């Protein structure tokens, strides 16, 4: 397992982040313990959870199975309830109790909401850090302008800045390529990518025109059913390309996400040891530029806007400029 610097924190985390959303819901405590132990044995030290997972049961389960292993883990959890100061300050205490620890390494705002008060929010997060209950703070699903706005407030008041943005990213969901990934490179913000396998769509278990597997998420997920209908042809090409390379489709999907220099850690959520091994294998799969480009254009999912076309001789192209990760010198 490779390790990578987590934004500006100076901390080294495993390139793979173990997602625990299915602990306590799709896998029991015994299997969760096996998964955690195997992940640690493979060098994973970055664990992501949230108070809302399984109504708090996931945090409780993690608190029981981590034991003394907690000291060697970089543990992240998220604000529950609302996004006001009171919710931030009480949610951390409740999470620490469930997790059986006196601090988390990373405390994240889960979603922005209409009418939020960034000054109140950043001040509350500063109190959490000052109390030693979290070492660093970050956010999930923040547009680039909102993250920059919050960090300008933090800088003006001497409060801790948001060091991480956790966002959905896969071959189908590519909106963060506009603004968010370039901002991350410029400002050294850690990007953790959830849904790298598009909720399992990119694992090869689903094929357009074929019955949905029994007991799969696709039988109840409108997202998977919709994506399958929209991108079935691309999915067929992708699965065939994985076979040509001799890797599992899920391995290839995660490898595509980690190829981006703006992505710190893909979050791999699993409910079995078999799924864990497939996730770990993705971190030994290094794509060439040609392979990456071929995969990228299998799906018609690039964010569309006028001016994106490759007109011969066109030197200035603002939509493409917005995605450029190389504008600043090293």
Secondary structure, DSSP 8 states (H G I E B T S, - for coil): --EEE-TTS--EEESEEEE-TTBTTTB-HHHHHHHHHHHHHTT--EEE--TTGGGGHHHHHHHHHHGGGGGG-EEEEE--S-SSHHHHHHHHHHHHHHHTSS-EEEEEE----TT--HHHHHHHHHHHHHTTSEEEEEEES--HHHHHHHHHHHHHHT---EEEEEEE-SSS--GGGTTHHHHHHHHT-EEEEE-TTGGGGGGTS--TTS---TT-GGGT-HHHHHHHHHHHHHHHHHHHHHHHHTS-HHHHHHHHHHHSTT-SEEEEE-SSHHHHHHHHHGGG----HHHHHHHHTTS--S---TT-S--TT----HHHHHT-S-SS--
